[in-house]
Amino acid sequence: MWAHSGLWSVQVGFAATFPGVHNVFHVSQLRKCVRSSRQVLDAVPQLEPNLTFVERPVRILDAQDRVLRRKTIPMVKVLWRNQEVESATWELESAMREAHPHLFP
């Protein structure tokens, strides 16, 4: 299958083992690939039957309190496995303590 966008075309191939994956992409989703040796995965993640995988947190990068009008919410910035630091997300500290207590001293 070929995806065309302006002056360039990309060949997109699909394996027969992924029958549940829709084989049409919108042109706005296509981006130029910039190779980085840091982005090479050592192994393919273990996929569930529905083609999903479980993300596990690696460590806590930062902690902040989000202040609302009458409430303060403690948040932590979490680095996830197979993700770069730029992709770290802010999560509720209470939820992370409950689900992943090994990350907290």
N, C-alpha and C positions, 0 to 999 in steps of 0.2 A: 504494500500500500504506500502511496506517495502522498505527502502533505505539501501543498504549494502555498507560498506566501511571498508575494512581490517578486523579487529577483532570485529567490532561492527555493530549493525543494529539499525535503528530507524524506528518506525512506524509513518508514516505521514498520517494524516486524512484530508479529505476535506469535507466541508459542501455542500449540494446540492444547496445552495443559491449562490454559486460562479461558475456558469457555464463557465464564461469567463476566469477563471484562469487555466493556463496550469498545469497539475498535475505531471509533470516530473521535477526533480531537478538534476542538475549536481552534482556529488560527491564533487567537489571542493567547492561548496556552502554550504555544511553541516559542521557545527562547533559544538563543545561541548558546551552545555548550562551551564553557571555558574550563579546560582541564586543570585540575589541581590534584597534586599527589596526596593531599590531605583528605580528599573526598573518596579515595578508593577504599571500598569495603573489603575487609579481609575474608569475610564469609557472608553468605547469603543469610538473611535473618530467617528464623523459623516462622513459616506462614501457617496460619490457621486455615481450616477448610474454606472459610469465606474470604480468603486472601487478605487477612489483616494480621498484624503482629503486635505483641505487647511491648510498649515502651517502658523502660525501667530508668529511674533516676540514678545519676552517677554521684552528684554532689550538689550542695547548696552553694551558690555563688555569692548571694547577697541577701540581706534582710532589710525590710522597710515597713513602716507603719503608714497605711493609707488613712488619711484623716478626712472624715465626712463631717457634716455639721454637728452631729451629736454622738458620733461613734468613731472609734479607731479600730482599723482592721489590720492585724499583723500579716504581712505577706513575705514570701521567700522566693528568690529567683533560682530556678532549678535547671541544672544541666542534665539533659536526657542522653541516654546511650545512643550512639550512632548519629548524634547531632553536633553541630558546631556551637561555639559559645554564643554566636550571634542569634542562634535559634532558641536560646534559653527562654523559659516562660515564667511569668509570675503566677504563683499558686498560693492558696490560703495556707498559712502556717499550720493551723489546726488540722486541716485535711491531710497535709503531708506528714505531720507527726503521727497521726492515726494510721495512715497507710504504709509509711516508711520510717519507723522510729530509728532505724540504724543510721540515718543521715544526720541525726542530731546528737550532740555530746551529752 
